[in-house]
Amino acid sequence: MFYTGLGAVTPLATVTVRSRVDGQIMSVRYREGDTVHKGDLLVEIDDRPYQAALTQVEGQLIRDQATLENARIDLARYQQLVPLKAVPEQQLATQQATVHQSEGVVKFDQGLIDSARVNLAYTRITAPVSGRVGLRLVDPGNIVHAADTNGLVVITQMDPTSVIFTISEDQLQAVLGKVAAGRTLTVEAYDRAGTTRLAQGSLSTLDNQVDPTTGTIKLRATFANQKGVLFPNQFVNARLLIEDKRGVTLVPTAAVQRNAQATYAYVVKADSTVTVRPITVGTIEGDDAEIASGLAPGDVVVVTGVDKLQEGSRVSRR
């Protein structure tokens, strides 16, 4: 038994890649539509200004380390002279403060170096996730800024991917019961026409509330998508398998007839005449209907031309 709902392919991750520093794009290392892996180099930004800034703060650190070393030498000398009353204790205290101040300057310089190295690393923009890159949004040679909102390129995770679809709130309890029992529910994705199965996956999660305007709840199913048959934002028909029934009697739905009093089917007897047989219909799925009672395997039923039949009519088989 399936629950069917309308859905759309929704990537598990869609990332707009942006620059975190200002500069000129020197090269683009991907082709539009490529599949990239996390950590792959995508874009290189001119790193010369950031290399120069790093060199500058490294030189500043060397200078301030020398100043600190000299201050420590003077401190050691004063520590030896104070017991001899050769210098006042105030001068020793002042020198100790000078050493602490120089240590702070050196630590500040180290922070500047770390910041400069981070900015230098940002000139090489890598893929934050694995997926398919879209159309290039900025061409080489352009100046980009960290404050730009458009980004450089969009990466969409393709494998695995997911489908978000809806079912009626009336069907929710049956799904919750299966999930609570630890069942992994199968979900099939069909094309817009509902005739071609595109992929098979499994239910991964349910939304936390029912939409009161539509009386439906959203579910997410996850699909392996190595061949890329499921494309982001693609419309699909999702079929959630709730129960797998075996050993049941099935007839084409066209054989099931109804009137105000009963549900029935025309059964063909051995002498090629028909008789009306009351039936009880179970689950209906597509073109097949489950017969809970009234028919048995091997019974022949009329599918076409039933509007011309009555009890005892003679028929011919095709």
Residue pairs with C-beta under 8 A, 6 or more apart in sequence:
1 241
1 242
1 243
1 245
1 283
1 285
2 188
2 239
2 240
2 241
2 242
2 285
3 167
3 168
3 171
3 174
3 175
3 239
3 240
3 242
4 237
4 238
4 239
4 240
5 165
5 166
5 167
5 216
5 219
5 237
5 238
5 240
6 165
6 166
6 235
6 237
6 238
7 163
7 164
7 165
7 166
7 189
7 221
7 235
7 236
7 237
7 238
8 163
8 164
8 165
8 233
8 234
8 235
8 236
9 161
9 162
9 163
9 189
9 230
9 231
9 232
9 233
9 234
9 236
10 161
10 162
10 163
10 164
10 220
10 232
10 233
11 131
11 156
11 157
11 158
11 161
11 162
11 232
12 157
12 160
12 161
12 162
12 222
13 129
13 131
13 155
13 156
13 157
14 154
14 155
14 156
14 157
14 232
15 128
15 129
15 131
15 154
15 155
16 151
16 153
16 154
17 42
17 43
17 125
17 127
17 128
17 151
17 152
17 153
17 154
17 155
18 146
18 148
18 151
18 152
19 43
19 45
19 122
19 125
19 144
19 145
19 146
19 148
19 152
20 122
20 146
21 45
21 50
21 119
21 122
21 123
21 146
22 143
22 144
22 145
22 146
23 45
23 46
23 47
23 49
23 50
23 123
23 143
23 144
24 45
24 46
24 141
24 142
24 143
24 144
25 43
25 44
25 45
25 46
25 138
25 139
25 140
25 141
25 142
25 143
25 144
25 152
26 44
26 45
26 46
26 140
27 43
27 44
27 140
28 42
28 43
28 136
28 139
28 140
29 40
29 41
29 42
29 43
29 44
30 36
30 40
30 42
30 133
30 153
31 133
32 133
32 134
32 135
32 136
33 132
33 133
33 134
34 132
34 133
35 130
35 131
35 132
35 133
35 158
36 42
36 127
36 130
36 131
36 132
36 133
36 155
37 127
37 130
38 126
38 127
38 128
38 129
38 130
39 126
39 127
40 126
40 127
41 124
41 125
41 126
42 125
42 126
42 127
42 133
42 152
42 153
43 124
43 125
43 152
43 153
44 123
44 124
44 125
45 122
45 123
45 124
45 125
45 144
46 123
47 120
47 123
47 124
50 116
50 119
50 120
50 122
50 123
51 120
53 116
53 119
54 113
54 116
54 117
54 120
57 109
57 112
57 113
57 116
58 113
60 109
60 112
61 106
61 109
61 110
61 112
61 113
64 102
64 105
64 106
64 109
65 106
67 102
67 105
68 99
68 102
68 103
68 105
68 106
71 95
71 98
71 99
71 102
72 99
74 95
74 98
75 92
75 95
75 96
75 98
75 99
78 87
78 91
78 92
78 95
79 92
81 87
82 88
82 89
82 92
125 152
127 133
127 155
128 155
129 155
129 157
130 157
131 155
131 156
131 157
131 158
132 155
132 156
132 158
132 228
133 153
133 154
133 155
134 153
134 154
134 155
134 156
135 153
136 152
136 153
137 150
137 151
137 152
137 153
137 154
138 144
138 150
138 152
144 152
156 232
158 225
158 228
158 232
159 224
159 225
159 226
159 228
160 201
160 222
160 223
160 224
160 225
161 222
161 223
161 225
161 230
161 232
162 201
162 204
162 220
162 221
162 222
162 223
163 187
163 189
163 201
163 220
163 221
163 223
163 230
163 236
163 238
164 218
164 219
164 220
165 187
165 218
165 219
165 221
165 236
165 238
165 240
166 211
166 214
166 216
166 217
166 218
166 219
167 175
167 216
167 217
167 219
167 240
168 215
168 216
169 210
169 215
169 216
169 217
170 215
171 242
172 206
172 210
172 217
174 242
175 185
175 203
175 206
175 219
175 240
175 242
176 206
178 185
178 242
179 185
179 203
179 206
184 202
184 203
185 202
185 203
185 240
185 241
185 242
186 200
186 201
186 202
186 203
186 240
186 241
187 200
187 201
187 202
187 203
187 221
187 223
187 238
187 239
187 240
187 241
188 197
188 199
188 200
188 201
188 238
188 239
188 241
189 197
189 198
189 199
189 200
189 201
189 221
189 223
189 230
189 236
189 237
189 238
189 239
190 196
190 197
190 198
190 236
190 237
190 238
190 239
191 198
191 236
191 237
192 235
192 236
192 237
194 237
198 229
198 230
198 236
199 223
199 224
199 225
199 229
199 230
200 223
201 221
201 222
201 223
201 224
202 221
202 222
203 219
203 220
203 221
203 240
204 220
204 221
204 222
205 219
205 220
206 217
206 218
206 219
206 220
207 217
207 218
207 219
209 217
210 216
210 217
211 217
211 218
219 238
219 240
221 238
221 240
223 230
230 236
245 283
245 290
248 282
248 290
248 291
249 290
249 291
249 295
249 296
249 297
250 288
250 289
250 290
250 291
251 265
251 288
251 289
251 291
251 295
251 301
252 287
252 288
252 289
252 301
252 303
253 284
253 286
253 287
253 288
253 289
254 287
254 303
254 304
254 306
255 265
255 266
255 289
255 301
255 302
255 303
255 306
256 263
256 265
256 279
256 281
256 289
257 263
257 264
257 265
257 266
257 306
258 264
262 278
263 278
263 279
263 280
263 281
264 276
264 277
264 278
264 279
264 294
265 276
265 277
265 279
265 294
265 295
265 301
265 302
266 274
266 275
266 276
266 277
266 301
266 302
266 306
266 309
267 274
267 275
267 276
267 277
267 295
267 299
267 300
267 301
267 302
268 274
268 300
268 301
268 302
268 315
268 317
269 275
272 314
272 315
272 316
272 317
273 312
273 313
273 314
273 315
274 302
274 309
274 311
274 312
274 313
274 314
274 315
275 311
275 312
276 311
277 294
277 295
277 299
278 294
279 291
279 292
279 293
279 294
279 295
280 291
280 292
280 293
280 294
281 289
281 290
281 291
281 292
282 289
282 290
282 291
282 292
283 289
283 290
284 290
295 301
300 317
302 309
302 315
305 315
309 315
